[in-house]
Each structure stands twice: as C-alpha cells, then as structure tokens.
Amino acid sequence: MRGNVLYNVLIVDDHLVVREGLKLMIETNDMFRVIGEAENGEIALHLIEELSPDVILMDLNMPILSGLETIKKLNERNISIPVIILTTYNEDKLILEGINSGAKGYLLKDTTRENLFRTIEAAVKGETLLQPDILNTILNFKDSQKNNQKSSQSILTDKESFILQAIAKGFRTKDVAFDMGIAERTVKAHLTNIYNKLGVNTRTEAVAISIEKGYIHL
C-alpha cells in the first residue's frame, strides 16, 4: 500500500446496514475515505456530480433507480468514474448485465476487508478484479443457459487465452508478465489484440464475452 494516497469512495446501497458495514471497513485504511452515501441511483447521480468520487460501490437492486440503470446513465453522460458492483448470489443475470455495462469490479456483500481494498485499488487504477466466487456465479449461470449448444471455435490464440484467463482470475498485468517471462508492455499489447478481436474496450467485457462464447474455461 502507498502511504499518502487517498481515494474518495461513494457508497450506493438501499440498505443502511450494508452502507455502514462498508464504511466501517473502508475507514480502517488510510488510503480510502467515504465521502458520501446514497440509498438509490437517483440520489447517487446528484452526489456523483457534486462530489466527483474516485470510485463508486454500487448495489444492483435499488428502488427508484437501480444500479444497472445508474451505470447506463453514467455512460450516457460520459462519466468514467469506475463502478464496483455489490452483488449477492441470486443476481446471476444482473452480474452479466453489469459486466456488459462496463463495471470495473464485483464484490459479494459479505466480502473480506482484503478483497474490498484490493478491488477498490484495482478499479481506480483502471484494472478489473473478479473474485473466484463471482466467476463461479457467472460460469454456472452461463452453463445453465447453454442448453447443450456447442462452444464456438475460439478466435484467440493460446497465449491470448492464457493471458485472458489469468486476468479473469484477478491477476494483475505485471503478475502475468512475470509468470510468462515477458515484458508487461507485451502483455498489454496482447490485451489490445484481444479487445480488437472481440470488439470490446475493457477487460471486463473481454472476459464476459469469452466466457459466454466458450473461448476461455475457468
């Protein structure tokens, strides 16, 4: 952890106990500070404009304006503040929709302090961390939707598939580079090729599409 870095966090959840729990955890780390709380997306949009947080923790199911609807409005307004979605196990389809909307991370509401901090820091750096539990949820949902359809022929090379699988498991670019014995910029170049092949702009979208089409199996 870097000592003097401070990231401002906005918490958006309609349950007070969730907001308070996250706030208590976040404020044990000097790197992060909670600058606002909202109980629905409509309030969140006003606070985002007013406070300009560095990262947003966003519930999916909320009254008035849901998490997904809020993310879509942020996209429409070209607001690029990273969003980390707060999920529960029964929101499989919504998790996939969140991936496609460009969310930067996913946290189960009973996540550990370590996962919370790692996911927030990754998001503000433009990286994406997907917890194994979240990946399993995505994979199980996609398996249930396949209806015995055959996986498509992968358009990714073996090296690209390896890199994308590692990224999907939460490894950072520099970790992948170290494991493969190549430069970090080379890994980033491979990721760019992957984006171009899949027609996406983010790691999250690349992972979601590759899982859906059967290009990677975790």
DOSE-903068 format. One line per field, with one value per residue: residue number from 1; residue in one letter; x, y, z of N, C-alpha, C in turn. Coordinates in Angstrom, 1 decimal, decimal comma. Atoms other than C-alpha are relative to their C-alpha. Last residue first. Layout:
DOSE-903068
resi	[NUM ...]
resn	[A ...]
n.px	[X ...]
n.py	[Y ...]
n.pz	[Z ...]
ca.px	[X ...]
ca.py	[Y ...]
ca.pz	[Z ...]
c.px	[X ...]
c.py	[Y ...]
c.pz	[Z ...]
//
This chain:
DOSE-903068
resi	[218 217 216 215 214 213 212 211 210 209 208 207 206 205 204 203 202 201 200 199 198 197 196 195 194 193 192 191 190 189 188 187 186 185 184 183 182 181 180 179 178 177 176 175 174 173 172 171 170 169 168 167 166 165 164 163 162 161 160 159 158 157 156 155 154 153 152 151 150 149 148 147 146 145 144 143 142 141 140 139 138 137 136 135 134 133 132 131 130 129 128 127 126 125 124 123 122 121 120 119 118 117 116 115 114 113 112 111 110 109 108 107 106 105 104 103 102 101 100 99 98 97 96 95 94 93 92 91 90 89 88 87 86 85 84 83 82 81 80 79 78 77 76 75 74 73 72 71 70 69 68 67 66 65 64 63 62 61 60 59 58 57 56 55 54 53 52 51 50 49 48 47 46 45 44 43 42 41 40 39 38 37 36 35 34 33 32 31 30 29 28 27 26 25 24 23 22 21 20 19 18 17 16 15 14 13 12 11 10 9 8 7 6 5 4 3 2 1]
resn	[L H I Y G K E I S I A V A E T R T N V G L K N Y I N T L H A K V T R E A I G M D F A V D K T R F G K A I A Q L I F S E K D T L I S Q S S K Q N N K Q S D K F N L I T N L I D P Q L L T E G K V A A E I T R F L N E R T T D K L L Y G K A G S N I G E L I L K D E N Y T T L I I V P I S I N R E N L K K I T E L G S L I P M N L D M L I V D P S L E E I L H L A I E G N E A E G I V R F M D N T E I M L K L G E R V V L H D D V I L V N Y L V N G R M]
n.px	[-0,7 0,7 -0,8 -1,4 -0,8 -0,2 1,3 0,7 -0,7 0,3 1,5 0,3 -0,7 0,8 1,2 -0,3 -0,5 -0,9 0,3 0,8 1,3 0,6 0,3 1,1 1,2 0,3 0,5 1,3 0,9 0,2 0,9 1,3 0,4 0,5 1,3 0,1 0,0 -1,4 -0,3 0,2 -1,0 -1,2 0,1 -0,1 -1,4 -0,7 -0,3 -1,4 -0,4 -0,2 1,3 0,6 -0,7 0,4 1,3 0,0 -0,7 0,9 1,0 -0,7 -0,2 -1,2 -1,2 -0,7 -0,6 -1,4 -0,5 -0,9 -1,4 -0,6 -0,7 0,9 -0,6 0,6 1,5 0,2 -0,1 1,2 1,1 -0,2 0,1 1,4 0,8 -0,3 0,8 1,4 0,3 -0,2 1,2 -0,2 1,3 0,0 0,5 -1,2 -0,5 0,9 0,0 -1,3 0,1 0,9 -0,6 -1,1 0,6 0,6 -1,1 -0,7 -0,9 -1,4 -0,7 0,2 1,1 -0,2 1,2 -0,2 -1,5 -0,4 -1,3 0,1 0,1 -1,2 -1,0 0,4 -0,4 -1,5 -0,3 0,3 -0,9 0,1 1,2 -0,1 0,3 0,9 0,2 1,4 -0,1 1,1 0,2 -0,4 -0,9 -0,7 -1,4 -0,6 0,6 -0,5 -1,3 0,1 0,3 -1,3 -0,9 0,6 -0,2 -1,4 -0,8 -0,9 -0,1 1,2 0,4 1,4 0,7 1,0 1,4 0,5 1,4 0,6 -1,0 -0,8 -1,0 -1,2 -0,4 -0,2 -1,2 -1,2 -0,2 -0,4 -1,4 -0,8 0,4 -0,8 0,5 0,8 1,3 0,8 1,5 0,4 1,4 0,9 1,4 0,0 -0,2 -1,1 -1,1 -0,7 -0,8 -1,2 -0,9 -0,7 -1,0 -1,0 -0,7 -0,7 -1,1 -1,0 -0,8 0,0 1,2 0,8 1,4 0,7 1,4 1,0 1,3 1,0 1,3 1,0 0,8 0,4 -0,7 0,8]
n.py	[-0,2 0,8 0,4 -0,2 1,2 0,7 0,3 1,1 1,2 0,6 0,4 1,2 1,1 0,4 0,6 1,3 0,3 -1,1 -0,5 -1,2 0,2 1,2 -0,2 -0,9 0,7 0,9 -0,9 -0,4 1,2 0,1 -1,1 0,5 1,0 -0,7 -0,4 -1,4 -1,0 -0,3 0,4 1,5 0,7 -0,1 0,9 1,3 0,3 0,1 -1,3 -0,3 -1,0 0,5 0,3 -1,3 -0,5 0,8 -0,4 -1,4 0,2 0,6 -1,0 -1,0 0,6 0,9 -0,4 -0,9 -1,2 0,1 -0,5 -1,2 0,2 -0,6 1,0 0,9 0,5 -0,7 0,3 1,4 0,2 -0,6 0,9 1,2 -0,3 -0,4 1,2 0,7 -0,7 0,3 1,3 1,0 0,9 1,3 0,7 1,4 0,4 0,1 -1,4 -0,8 0,4 -0,5 -1,5 -0,3 0,4 -1,0 -1,3 -0,1 0,1 -1,3 -0,3 0,1 0,5 -0,9 0,5 0,4 0,5 1,0 0,3 -0,1 -0,5 -1,4 -0,6 0,2 -0,9 -1,2 0,0 -0,1 -1,4 -0,7 0,4 -1,0 0,2 1,1 1,2 1,0 0,9 0,4 1,4 0,5 1,5 0,5 1,2 0,0 0,0 -1,3 -1,0 0,2 -0,5 -1,4 -0,4 0,2 -1,1 -1,2 0,1 -0,1 1,2 0,2 -1,2 -0,7 -1,2 -0,2 0,3 1,2 -0,1 1,3 0,2 1,3 0,8 1,1 0,6 0,4 -0,9 -1,3 0,2 0,0 -1,3 -0,8 0,2 -0,8 -1,4 -0,6 0,4 1,1 -0,2 1,2 -0,1 -1,4 -0,1 -0,8 -0,3 -0,3 -1,4 -0,1 0,6 -1,0 -0,9 0,7 0,4 -1,2 -0,3 1,0 -0,2 -1,3 0,3 0,8 -0,7 0,6 -0,3 1,3 -0,1 1,3 -0,2 1,0 -0,4 0,1 0,1 0,0 -1,3 -0,7 -1,2 -1,2]
n.pz	[-1,2 -0,9 -1,1 0,4 -0,3 1,3 0,7 -0,8 0,2 1,4 0,1 -0,8 0,7 1,1 -0,5 -0,4 -1,4 -0,4 -1,3 0,1 -0,6 0,5 1,4 0,1 -0,5 1,1 1,1 -0,4 0,2 1,4 0,4 -0,5 1,0 1,2 -0,3 -0,5 1,0 0,3 1,4 0,2 -0,8 0,7 1,2 -0,5 -0,3 1,2 0,6 0,1 -0,8 -1,4 -0,6 -0,4 -1,2 -1,1 -0,4 -0,6 -1,3 -1,0 -0,4 -0,9 -1,3 0,0 -0,7 0,9 -0,6 0,3 1,3 -0,1 0,1 1,2 0,8 0,6 1,2 1,2 -0,1 0,2 1,5 0,7 -0,3 0,7 1,5 0,2 -0,1 1,2 1,1 -0,3 0,4 -1,0 -0,1 -0,8 -0,4 0,1 1,3 0,9 0,2 0,8 1,4 0,5 0,2 1,1 1,3 0,3 0,2 1,3 1,0 0,1 -1,0 0,4 -1,2 -1,2 -0,7 -1,4 -0,6 -1,0 -0,2 -1,4 -0,2 -0,2 1,3 0,8 -0,5 0,6 1,4 0,0 -0,2 1,2 1,1 1,0 0,8 0,8 -0,8 0,4 -1,2 -0,3 -0,5 -0,8 -0,1 -1,3 0,1 -1,3 0,2 -0,3 0,9 1,3 -0,1 0,0 1,3 0,8 -0,4 0,6 1,5 0,3 -0,3 1,1 0,8 0,4 -0,8 -0,2 1,2 -0,2 0,5 -0,3 -0,5 0,3 0,8 -0,7 0,9 -0,8 -1,0 0,6 0,9 -0,8 -0,5 1,2 0,4 -0,9 0,3 1,1 1,4 -0,1 0,6 0,1 0,2 0,1 0,4 -0,8 0,5 1,4 0,3 0,9 -0,7 -0,8 0,8 0,6 -1,1 -0,5 1,0 -0,1 -1,2 0,1 1,0 -0,6 -0,9 -1,4 -0,7 -0,3 0,5 -0,2 -0,1 0,3 -0,5 1,0 -0,6 1,0 0,0 -1,2 0,0 0,0]
ca.px	[-12,1 -12,9 -12,0 -13,3 -16,6 -18,7 -20,2 -16,9 -15,1 -17,8 -17,7 -13,9 -13,5 -16,2 -14,4 -11,0 -12,4 -12,9 -14,6 -14,8 -13,7 -10,7 -9,8 -10,0 -7,9 -5,2 -5,1 -4,7 -1,8 -0,2 -0,7 1,0 3,9 4,1 4,5 7,6 7,7 8,6 5,1 4,7 6,3 4,1 1,0 2,0 2,7 -0,8 -2,5 -4,0 -7,7 -8,8 -10,2 -6,7 -5,2 -7,8 -7,2 -3,5 -3,9 -6,4 -4,1 -1,2 -3,4 -4,5 -8,0 -10,7 -12,0 -14,3 -17,7 -18,8 -21,6 -25,1 -26,3 -28,9 -26,2 -28,2 -27,5 -23,8 -23,9 -25,3 -22,7 -19,9 -21,0 -21,5 -18,2 -16,5 -18,2 -16,9 -13,4 -13,4 -13,2 -10,6 -10,6 -7,9 -8,3 -6,0 -9,1 -10,6 -7,6 -7,4 -11,1 -10,8 -7,8 -9,3 -12,6 -10,9 -8,7 -11,6 -13,5 -16,6 -20,0 -21,7 -20,1 -17,9 -17,7 -15,3 -14,8 -18,4 -18,6 -22,2 -21,5 -20,2 -23,2 -25,5 -23,6 -24,0 -27,7 -28,2 -26,5 -28,2 -29,1 -25,5 -25,5 -23,8 -22,1 -21,0 -17,7 -18,0 -15,1 -15,7 -15,9 -18,8 -19,7 -23,2 -24,7 -22,3 -23,3 -26,9 -26,2 -24,4 -27,5 -29,9 -27,7 -27,6 -31,4 -33,2 -36,3 -35,7 -32,4 -31,2 -27,7 -25,8 -23,0 -19,6 -18,3 -14,7 -12,7 -15,6 -16,7 -18,5 -21,4 -21,9 -21,5 -23,8 -26,6 -26,2 -26,2 -29,5 -31,2 -29,3 -30,7 -29,8 -26,8 -23,7 -20,9 -17,2 -16,0 -12,2 -9,6 -5,8 -5,9 -7,5 -9,8 -12,2 -13,1 -14,2 -16,5 -17,9 -18,7 -20,6 -22,5 -23,6 -24,6 -26,6 -28,3 -29,7 -30,5 -27,0 -24,7 -21,3 -19,1 -15,4 -12,6 -9,1 -6,2 -2,6 -0,2 1,2 1,2 0,0]
ca.py	[-21,2 -22,0 -19,5 -19,1 -20,6 -17,9 -16,7 -17,0 -15,0 -12,4 -11,8 -11,8 -9,3 -7,1 -7,0 -6,3 -3,3 -1,8 -4,6 -5,8 -9,3 -9,4 -5,8 -6,3 -9,4 -7,6 -4,8 -7,5 -9,0 -5,5 -5,1 -8,5 -7,2 -4,0 -6,1 -7,7 -11,5 -14,4 -15,8 -15,8 -12,3 -10,9 -12,3 -10,7 -7,4 -7,4 -8,1 -11,5 -11,5 -14,8 -13,1 -11,6 -15,1 -16,4 -13,5 -14,1 -17,9 -17,2 -14,7 -17,2 -20,0 -17,7 -16,2 -16,7 -19,7 -22,0 -21,5 -23,7 -26,2 -25,5 -28,1 -25,7 -23,0 -21,0 -23,2 -23,2 -19,4 -19,1 -21,5 -19,6 -16,2 -17,5 -19,2 -16,0 -14,1 -16,7 -16,5 -12,7 -10,7 -7,9 -5,2 -2,6 1,1 2,1 3,3 -0,2 -2,1 -0,1 -0,7 -4,4 -4,9 -2,9 -4,9 -8,2 -7,6 -6,4 -9,6 -9,8 -10,3 -8,1 -10,0 -7,7 -7,1 -5,0 -2,5 -2,2 -1,8 -2,2 -5,7 -6,7 -5,3 -7,3 -10,4 -9,6 -8,9 -12,4 -14,0 -12,0 -14,7 -14,9 -11,4 -8,4 -5,1 -3,6 -1,7 1,4 3,3 7,0 7,5 9,9 10,2 11,3 8,3 6,0 7,4 6,9 3,3 2,8 4,3 1,9 -1,0 0,0 0,5 3,9 4,4 1,5 -0,4 -3,8 -3,7 -2,1 0,3 1,0 4,0 5,1 8,3 10,4 13,6 15,2 17,2 15,3 12,0 13,1 14,0 10,7 8,8 10,4 9,0 5,7 4,8 4,9 7,2 7,6 10,2 11,0 7,6 7,8 5,4 5,1 5,5 2,0 1,3 3,8 1,3 -1,4 0,9 2,4 -1,0 -2,0 1,3 1,1 -2,6 -1,8 1,1 -1,0 0,9 0,8 3,4 4,0 6,8 6,5 9,1 7,7 8,8 8,1 9,1 5,7 3,5 0,0]
ca.pz	[-15,8 -19,4 -22,1 -25,6 -24,6 -26,3 -23,0 -21,1 -23,9 -24,0 -20,2 -20,0 -22,9 -21,4 -18,1 -19,7 -21,4 -24,9 -26,8 -30,4 -29,6 -32,0 -31,2 -27,5 -27,7 -29,8 -27,1 -24,4 -26,3 -26,4 -22,7 -22,1 -24,3 -22,3 -19,1 -20,6 -20,9 -18,6 -18,7 -14,9 -14,6 -17,4 -15,8 -12,4 -14,1 -15,7 -12,5 -11,7 -10,8 -12,1 -15,2 -15,9 -15,8 -18,2 -20,5 -20,6 -21,2 -23,9 -25,6 -25,5 -26,9 -29,7 -29,6 -32,3 -30,4 -32,3 -30,7 -27,9 -28,7 -27,5 -24,9 -23,5 -22,9 -20,4 -17,3 -18,2 -18,5 -15,0 -13,5 -15,2 -14,0 -10,4 -10,5 -11,6 -8,8 -6,2 -7,7 -7,2 -10,4 -10,3 -13,0 -13,7 -14,4 -11,5 -9,5 -10,1 -8,9 -5,6 -5,0 -5,7 -3,5 -0,6 -0,6 -1,1 2,0 4,1 3,3 1,2 2,7 0,2 -2,7 -4,6 -8,3 -10,3 -13,0 -14,3 -18,1 -18,9 -20,3 -17,0 -15,2 -17,5 -16,5 -12,8 -13,4 -14,8 -11,8 -9,1 -6,6 -5,1 -3,9 -5,5 -4,9 -8,2 -8,4 -10,6 -12,0 -12,7 -16,5 -16,7 -20,4 -19,6 -21,4 -19,6 -16,2 -17,2 -18,0 -14,7 -12,9 -14,7 -13,8 -10,1 -10,0 -10,0 -7,9 -5,6 -5,5 -6,8 -8,2 -5,3 -6,4 -4,8 -6,6 -7,2 -7,4 -6,2 -8,1 -5,1 -6,7 -10,0 -8,2 -5,4 -7,8 -9,7 -6,4 -5,3 -8,4 -8,1 -4,7 -1,0 -1,3 0,7 0,5 1,0 2,3 2,5 1,3 1,6 5,4 5,8 8,7 7,1 4,4 6,8 8,8 5,7 4,2 7,3 7,5 3,9 4,2 7,4 5,8 3,0 -0,2 -1,5 -3,1 -1,4 -2,8 -2,2 -2,3 -2,8 -0,6 -1,5 1,3 2,3 -0,8 0,0]
c.px	[-0,4 0,8 -0,9 1,0 1,4 0,8 0,2 -1,2 -0,6 0,7 -0,3 -1,4 -0,2 0,7 -0,8 -1,3 0,3 0,6 1,0 -0,4 -0,9 -1,5 -0,7 -0,5 -1,2 -1,3 -0,5 -0,7 -1,4 -0,9 -0,3 -1,1 -1,3 -0,5 -0,7 -1,5 -0,2 0,1 1,4 0,4 -0,1 1,1 1,3 -0,1 0,2 1,5 0,9 0,2 1,5 0,5 0,1 -1,4 -0,6 0,6 -0,6 -1,4 0,0 0,6 -1,0 -1,1 0,6 0,1 1,1 1,3 0,7 0,7 1,5 0,5 0,8 1,5 0,5 0,7 -1,0 0,4 -0,7 -1,5 -0,2 0,1 -1,3 -1,2 0,0 -0,3 -1,4 -0,8 0,2 -0,9 -1,5 -0,4 0,3 -1,4 0,4 -1,3 0,1 -0,5 1,2 0,5 -0,9 0,1 1,3 -0,1 -0,8 0,7 1,1 -0,5 -0,5 1,0 0,6 0,9 1,5 0,6 -0,2 -1,3 0,4 -1,3 0,3 1,4 0,4 1,3 -0,2 -0,1 1,3 0,9 -0,4 0,5 1,5 0,4 -0,2 0,8 -0,1 -1,2 0,0 -0,3 -1,1 0,0 -1,4 0,3 -1,0 -0,2 0,5 0,7 0,8 1,5 0,6 -0,5 0,7 1,4 -0,1 -0,3 1,3 1,0 -0,5 0,3 1,5 1,0 0,9 0,3 -1,3 -0,3 -1,5 -0,7 -0,8 -1,5 -0,3 -1,4 -0,5 1,0 0,9 1,1 1,4 0,6 0,4 1,3 1,3 0,2 0,4 1,5 0,8 -0,3 0,8 -0,7 -0,8 -1,3 -0,7 -1,5 -0,5 -1,4 -0,8 -1,4 0,0 0,2 1,3 1,0 0,8 0,9 1,3 0,9 0,8 1,2 1,2 0,9 0,9 1,2 1,1 1,1 -0,1 -1,2 -0,7 -1,5 -0,7 -1,4 -1,1 -1,4 -1,1 -1,4 -1,1 -0,9 -0,5 0,9]
c.py	[-1,1 0,1 -0,8 -0,3 0,1 -1,3 -0,8 -0,4 -1,2 -1,3 -0,7 -0,5 -1,3 -1,2 -0,5 -0,8 -1,4 -0,3 1,1 0,7 1,2 -0,1 -1,2 0,2 0,9 -0,7 -0,9 0,9 0,4 -1,2 0,0 1,0 -0,6 -1,0 0,7 0,3 1,4 1,0 0,3 -0,5 -1,5 -0,8 0,1 -1,0 -1,4 -0,3 -0,2 1,4 0,4 1,0 -0,5 -0,3 1,3 0,5 -0,8 0,4 1,4 -0,2 -0,6 1,0 1,0 -0,6 -1,0 0,5 0,8 1,3 -0,3 0,4 1,3 -0,3 0,6 -0,9 -1,0 -0,6 0,6 -0,3 -1,5 -0,3 0,5 -0,9 -1,3 0,3 0,2 -1,3 -0,8 0,7 -0,3 -1,4 -1,0 -0,7 -1,3 -0,6 -1,5 -0,4 0,0 1,4 0,9 -0,4 0,5 1,5 0,4 -0,3 1,0 1,4 0,1 0,0 1,4 0,3 -0,2 -0,5 0,8 -0,6 -0,5 -0,4 -1,0 -0,5 0,2 0,7 1,5 0,7 0,0 1,1 1,3 0,1 0,2 1,5 0,8 -0,3 1,1 -0,2 -1,2 -1,0 -1,0 -0,9 -0,4 -1,4 -0,4 -1,5 -0,4 -1,3 0,2 0,0 1,4 1,0 -0,1 0,7 1,5 0,4 -0,1 1,2 1,2 0,0 0,3 -1,1 -0,1 1,2 0,6 1,1 0,3 -0,1 -1,3 0,0 -1,4 -0,1 -1,4 -0,7 -1,1 -0,6 -0,3 1,0 1,3 -0,1 0,1 1,5 0,9 -0,2 0,9 1,4 0,7 -0,5 -1,3 0,4 -1,4 0,2 1,5 0,0 0,8 0,4 0,3 1,5 0,2 -0,6 1,0 1,0 -0,7 -0,3 1,2 0,3 -1,0 0,2 1,3 -0,4 -0,8 0,7 -0,5 0,4 -1,3 0,2 -1,3 0,4 -1,0 0,2 0,0 -0,1 0,1 1,2 0,9 1,3]
c.pz	[1,1 1,3 1,0 1,2 -0,5 0,2 -1,2 -0,8 0,8 -0,2 -1,4 -0,2 0,7 -0,7 -1,1 0,4 0,2 1,4 0,3 1,3 -0,2 0,5 -0,6 -1,4 -0,1 0,4 -1,2 -1,1 0,3 -0,4 -1,5 -0,4 0,4 -1,0 -1,2 0,2 0,6 -1,2 -0,4 -1,4 -0,2 0,7 -0,7 -1,2 0,5 0,3 -1,2 -0,7 0,1 1,0 1,4 0,7 0,5 1,3 1,2 0,5 0,7 1,3 1,0 0,5 1,0 1,3 -0,1 0,7 -1,0 0,5 -0,1 -1,3 0,1 0,0 -1,3 -1,0 -0,8 -1,3 -1,2 -0,1 -0,3 -1,5 -0,8 0,2 -0,8 -1,5 -0,2 -0,1 -1,3 -1,1 0,1 -0,6 1,1 0,1 0,8 0,5 -0,2 -1,4 -0,9 -0,2 -0,8 -1,5 -0,6 -0,2 -1,2 -1,3 -0,4 -0,3 -1,5 -1,1 -0,2 1,2 -0,2 1,3 1,3 0,6 1,3 0,6 1,0 0,1 1,5 0,3 0,0 -1,3 -0,7 0,5 -0,7 -1,5 0,0 0,1 -1,3 -1,2 -1,1 -0,9 -0,9 1,0 -0,4 1,2 0,4 0,4 1,0 0,1 1,4 0,2 1,3 -0,1 0,2 -1,0 -1,4 0,1 -0,2 -1,4 -0,8 0,2 -0,7 -1,5 -0,3 0,4 -1,2 -0,8 -0,5 1,0 0,2 -1,4 0,2 -0,2 0,3 0,7 -0,3 -0,9 0,7 -0,9 0,6 1,0 -0,7 -0,9 0,7 0,4 -1,1 -0,3 0,9 -0,3 -1,0 -1,3 0,1 -0,6 0,0 -0,1 0,0 -0,6 1,0 -0,5 -1,5 -0,4 -0,8 1,0 0,9 -0,7 -0,5 1,1 0,5 -0,9 0,1 1,2 -0,1 -0,9 0,6 0,8 1,4 0,8 0,3 -0,4 0,2 0,2 -0,5 0,7 -1,2 0,7 -1,1 -0,1 1,1 0,0]
//
